Amino acid sequence: MNFEILSVFFVGMLILAASPGPGVVASVSRALSSGFKASLFVIAGLAAGDVIFLMMALIGMSTISTLLGNFFFIIRITGGLYLMYLGYTHFRSKDQLVAASSVQKESNYKIMGSGFLITLGNPKPIIFYASIVPTIIDIRKVHISEALLMAAIIVSVSFLVLGTYCYFASLSRKLISDQKANEYINRVGGFLMFTTGLYIVLKN
């Protein structure tokens, strides 16, 4: 695999990560309602899901996705419902401190898991890894070291792009100290999470 192919893959990942979708909304809304640190765990889960899709693409994703079609459906519904629950919880938070305390009680693994489920149930990365990646990379000739390099690109781009979004979103929490304003931010973040979860559940 030469530098040009890796560059194309890198650009493709930039577009995938930056384009609007459930992953972007979920991470940004988490940053709004819970802060930048919590959003990093969502991003980690999203990136982990992408790495799983990459590995599946390298071993024949079309066959696997056909065999596990019902599994992907269950994952999508589970991830959407969980995101709706999180959105409802944050929407009802009265101020910033209440939201922060709820995050502390919530395991980081659960936060990461929500991002993981969102990626597995999102058709955008499925299309990218099943249709686009095989057209730019001869997956039959990818060595383990090259697969690891591609996985590193996925993780790096995810944290770079989504982390930038989340950082600027989290600034609104730090710059606003008024309780009413914080309550408004929690409601916006909760609403975004809830509607994203609803979209994931209802979409075909």
N, C-alpha and C positions, 0 to 999 in steps of 0.2 A: 504494500500500500504506500503510494507516494505522497509527497507533501500536498499536491494539488487536490487529491481526493480527500485528505483530512481537512483541508481548508474548506472544501465544499460542504463536508459534513459539519464543520464548525459553524459555517454561515447558516446552514439549515437548522441547526440547533438554536442559533440566535433568533431566527424567525419564529421557530416553534415556541420558544420560551417567552418571547416578547409579544406575540400575537394574543389578542383578548381571548379569554376562555375561562373555564371553571377554575383552573389552577391559579391563574393570575388573580382572579377575584377572591378566591379563598385565602391566598396568602396576604393580599393587601387588606382584606377585611379583618383578618386576624391581627395584622399590624395596627390597624385602627382601633380595634376593640381591646387588644391585649398587650400591645407593644411589640417592638422590633425583635426582641429575643424569642418570644413565642412564635413569631412568624418564621424564624429560621428553622424551627422543627417541622413546620408545614412544608417548607421548601425542601428539607431533607427527605421527607416522605414522597414528595412529588418527584424528586430526582431518583429516589430508589425505584419508584414505579417505572421511570424511563429506562433505567438500567435493566430492569427485568424484561421490558419490551425489546431492548437491544439484544439481550441474550436469546430471547425467543426468535427474533428475526434471524439471528445467525444460525439457529438450528432448524429453521423452517416454521415461521410464525403462522403462515396460512393454514398449515395442517393442524397446528396446535389450537389456533383460534376456532377452527371448525369443530374440533373435538370438545373444546371447553366453552362453547358458545353460551350454554346455560350458566356456567360459572361466572363468565364476564357479566351476564345480566344480573346475577345475584350481587356481585361486587358493586355494580353501578347503583343498584337500589339501596344497598347497605350504606355506601358512601354518601349518597344523596340524603338519606334520612338522618344520618349522623350529623351532616353539615346543617340540616334544617334545625336539629335539636340545639346545636351550638349557637346558631343564629338567634333562636328564640331565647336562649339563656342570656346571651349578651345584650339582646334588645331590652330585656327586662331589668338589666343592671341599672341602678339609680345613679351611680357616679363612677369615676375612674377607679377608686379604691375597691369598690365591690367587684368590678370586673377583674382587677389584678388578683384579688384574693381567690376568685374562682379559678383562675389560671394556675395558681400555686397548688390548688387541690387536684387539678387535672394533671395526670401523668404526662411527662414529655413524650413517652412512647405512644400515648393515645393521640396527642397532637400530631406526631409524626405519622401515625397510622391513618389519620384522617386525610392527610396529603397523599399517602400511598393509595388509599382506596379511590380517591378522586382521579388519580392518573390511570389506574386500572380500568375505571369505568368511563373514561373520556375517549371518544372516537378519534379525536385529533391526533394524539400520539400513536394510536393504533394504525391510522392511515399512514402516518409518517414512517413508522418502522416497517410496516408490512408492504407498502407500495413504493415509497420514495427511496428509502435507504438501499433496497436491492438494485435500484436503477443506477446508483452512483458508486456502489461498492459491490465487488464480486464476493458475496458472502461465503462462497465455497473456498476462497483462498485466504480468509482472515485467520491469522495466527492468534494464539492466546495473548501475546504481548500487545498486538494491535487492538484486540478486543478490550483489553484493560485500558489502553490509551483512549479509545473511544468512550469508554465508561468515565474516564477522568474528564474528558471534554464535556460530557453530559452534566456531571456534577458541578464543574467549574462554571459553565455557562448558566446553569440554573441558579446558582447562588449569586453570580454576577448580575444577571438581568433582574430576577425576581427580588433579590436582596436590595437592589437599587430602588425598585418600586416601593418595597416595604419600608426601607429606611426613610424615604421622604414622606410616606404615609404616617409613620410613627412620630415624625416631628410635630404633627398637629397635636398629638397628646402632650408632648413636652412643652409646647408653646402656649397651650391654653390651660389655665388653672381654674377657671370658673366652673363651679359644679354643674350648672345648667349646660354649659358648653360641653363638658365631659360626658354628660348624659346624652347629649345630642350625638356625639361621636360614637358612643357605644351603640346607639340605636341605628346609626348609619352602617356601622360595621356589622351589627347583627342582622340588619335587613339584607345587606349584600350576601352574607353567608346563607341566610334562609332562602333567598330567591335563587341563589346558585344551586343549593341543594334541591330545591323544587324543580329547577330546570333539568338537573341530572336525572331526577326520578321520572319526569314526564316525557323527556325527549325520546324519539324513536331510535 
